[in-house]
Amino acid sequence: MMVHTFGRHGFWLLAGIVAAALTGPVVADSKTDNLKKHKTTPGQQYKPSLDVLKGVEQPGAKPGVPVLTKAEFTKANKIYFQRCAGCHGVLRKGATGKPLTTKETKELGFDYIKSFINYGSPGGMPNWGTSGALSEAEIDLMSRYLLNEPPIPPEFGMKEMQASWKVIVPPGKRPTKKMNDWDIDNLFSVTLRDAGEIALIDGNTYEIKTIIKTGYAVHISRISASGRYLMVIGRDALINMIDLWMKSPATVASVKIGMEARSVETSKAKGYKDKYAIGGAYWPPQFVIMDGATLKPLKIVSTRGMTVDTQEYHPEPRVAAIVGSHFRPEFVVNVKETGKILMVNYSDLENLKITTINAERFLHDGGLDSTGRYFMVAANARNTIGVIDTKEGKLVKLIREEDGIGTTPHPGRGANFIHPKFGPVWATSHLGDETVALIGTDPIGHPKYAWKVVQSLEAQGGGSLFLKTHPKSKNLWVDSPLNPEAEIASSVAVFDITQPDKPYEVIPIGEMSGISEGVRRVVQGEYNKAGTEIWFSVWNGKDQESAIVVLDDKTRKLKKVIKDKRLVTPTGKFNVFNTREDVY
């Protein structure tokens, strides 16, 4: 009943002790002083450990429900929040994954739950047991845990945020010009998931330029509008602001915005570039607008409220994808469980204006069309893609399953290209089936195809998290890391977008890596700035060898395998130029 350990799901880590330990804002006088403050407990080094679960109490036992010892509860709680909460929710009310409230789990029963955790399903539920990710004893423990009431985590407000806020290098002491000779535009920010780090890798030389400590399991990297600052957010809700102009880029400010999070973005509108940053939390369900130079928390807004369909109160409407509008001083904020899209106008924080667009429940991830005007977002548990006009601030259309959307769309940011027949399209793959839906996005030049599924391609199988192309490429690459078949999970399908009816080619990335151990899940293709190479992560367990495989996009042949003992569970990769300019 749990979801995968990566992608846009699957990790929740309470880090209350981190917030309690930081008194701030703290301006560190030296790098040494800063490091000393982080050498107390593993939790304060932003690594997963039991001390960051402080504050969560075990619900009282009920008759007929398996009793867990305190040690078992602590272990099960950690597994659930690392592996499962991203899709099933902190309160287990469901979203991408099914609800796991005790009403549902008791009806299913212990044996069913245990079997499902063990074997998984093609719809996106990993085979935790047969893959070796969880032991038989852990599966037994989790099956008993899910028959108990979920624990309620504590809140996290301005007091806690301010206590966590750190200014390591004040703006006045930062460089006034670029101090290194790095080709920043072709730099890749690579998530080292289980290490709680990112690697900055040179896209020209494939050299790991530096490793930077971050929050645990960084979900995304985003670049400020000026291109100077790299923002990363961990699943533990820690945001790091990294100055790429420094001689050796490093964190210059940080803040925790909650206990679990996924999204960060910066202001892009004319006159507001780099002025603000925004972070969205899974728990507590809220977003915060911060100063763009220091990450000082300025405004917290709760997202709790009524759902768009039944108009019932939901206690856990988590903030999923956030994008910055290019047309207005607004952030586009997706509220997952209520199905609302908030157009947050940041021109006046004291008198904050928010336009609420009713879309569809379980909003997740998405990206802009090729013009940057229309935001295409997946309401994945409802098999729907919403189209939002960020210039006019309104819903254009909900494209549903009956219109051709497959099961559980999971586009990442999606993929934009010119279809030989239908013109500009945006594409999404799916967790729940093998299809790739192509949606027309040109209401002016190709009005009869606009906001319709114009073609459905058939890829390898379900379990896809990301697909990718580039304006200079003829290829559309589709991963499937969550497919239960190891051979499919370790390879990708690639289509010729000039001949979309032509069958796909399978590229055995895992085999190309030369790694023989593990499942070798291949995930998240990312192009270099020039669009001549595509990089894939070969993602293995923390104690196994992983790698990054670089392919020549034109020939689809192996160009480079990046291996290093520091590449611990590499997953997401974000090219600075492509991320800043919304090239996808």
Salt bridges, closest charged atoms under 4 A:
GLU72 OE2 - ARG144 NH2 3.19
GLU138 OE2 - LYS75 NZ 3.82
ASP140 OD2 - LYS114 NZ 3.87
ASP140 OD1 - ARG144 NE 3.00
GLU149 OE2 - LYS62 NZ 3.90
GLU155 OE2 - ARG304 NH2 2.97
ASP185 OD2 - LYS529 NZ 3.54
ASP185 OD1 - ARG580 NH1 2.93
ASP194 OD1 - ARG193 NH1 2.38
GLU197 OE2 - LYS213 NZ 3.24
GLU207 OE1 - LYS209 NZ 3.61
ASP243 OD2 - ARG228 NH2 2.76
GLU260 OE2 - ARG262 NH2 3.13
GLU265 OE2 - LYS268 NZ 3.47
ASP309 OD2 - ARG361 NH1 3.96
ASP309 OD2 - ARG382 NH2 3.08
GLU316 OE2 - ARG318 NE 3.91
GLU330 OE2 - ARG328 NH1 3.53
GLU337 OE2 - ARG318 NH2 2.72
GLU360 OE1 - ARG382 NH1 2.86
GLU360 OE2 - ARG400 NH1 2.64
ASP365 OD2 - ARG8 NE 3.00
ASP365 OD2 - HIS410 ND1 3.55
ASP389 OD2 - ARG373 NH2 2.76
GLU392 OE2 - ARG373 NH2 3.91
ASP433 OD1 - HIS430 ND1 3.75
ASP442 OD2 - HIS446 ND1 2.87
GLU505 OE1 - ARG556 NH1 2.79
GLU526 OE1 - ARG413 NH2 3.86
GLU526 OE1 - LYS468 NZ 3.21
GLU533 OE2 - LYS559 NZ 2.83
GLU545 OE2 - LYS563 NZ 3.80
ASP564 OD1 - ARG566 NE 2.97
GLU581 OE2 - ARG580 NE 3.01
ASP582 OD2 - LYS268 NZ 3.20
ASP582 OD2 - HIS326 NE2 2.80
